[in-house]
Amino acid sequence: MVGNTVMDEVLYEGKSKIIFKGPDDDSYILRYKDTATAFNGEKKEELGGKGKLNAEISNIIYAYLSEKGVETHLLKVIDDVTALIKKAEIVMVEVIVRNVAAGSFSKKYGVPEGTELKNTTTEFSLKSDELGDPMINDSQITALGIATREELDYMTKQALKINELMCELFAKAGIRLVDFKLEFGRCGGKLILCDEISPDSCRFWDTETNEKLDKDRFRRDLGNVLGGYRDVLERLKNA
Ligand code: UDP
């Protein structure tokens, strides 16, 4: 129970979040966890306070995007790790946006990390822990009936718009938005932005020093993981 909200029915438990049945048929309750995972769950640790940091960071970004006209799942912040969200049917692909080469892009294409890209790239990966979220192209997605052509075009357009808005916000915070992952859900005949946007799902580098302030600190054992997350939060608050 949080406030007067009953949370007694878990609908889904993921690596870093739990979804509970909502107070009505149109909503769910989202609870952030402290668990950190990487490499498809192979590396796993409890980081006390991560859920709270990610919730607050994500809530700030969602409020900003919503103010700029982006439709999102967030209805209300309930407490520091819990939010009321719209019920949506998640589209089973992740949308990845990149401004700078890093991570799997650098590895796959042999491009040094930190290389500025001549244009922003978008790609899709199939949401499947079992298969390790493989990259999937548009015609494969439509062939498998995962999403329609129109939905893919809309998600790509929205992802690029969100990228522009987030780049502006993070530039003010002295942070380089290297890349990030988005998810969308079907709700009331529309696609809305779903899931968290946090240092778990984005690469954030200090504009001046390129210091990593995101989950790569966990993935690569760089230490002081939550120090990076705290830094992102403080800078966002002052942006
Ligand atoms: N990402 C994510 N969830 C995933 C895969 C990627 O949030 O299941 C984010 C990741 O944090 C990074 C961006 O998407 O900000 C691009 O990730 P990449 O493809 O480089 O994969 P990685 O190097 O993390 O394996």
Residues whose N, C-alpha, C, O or C-beta is under 5 A from the ligand:
A	BS01	UDP	I96 A102 G103 S104 F105 D133 D179 F180 K181 D200 S201 C202 R203
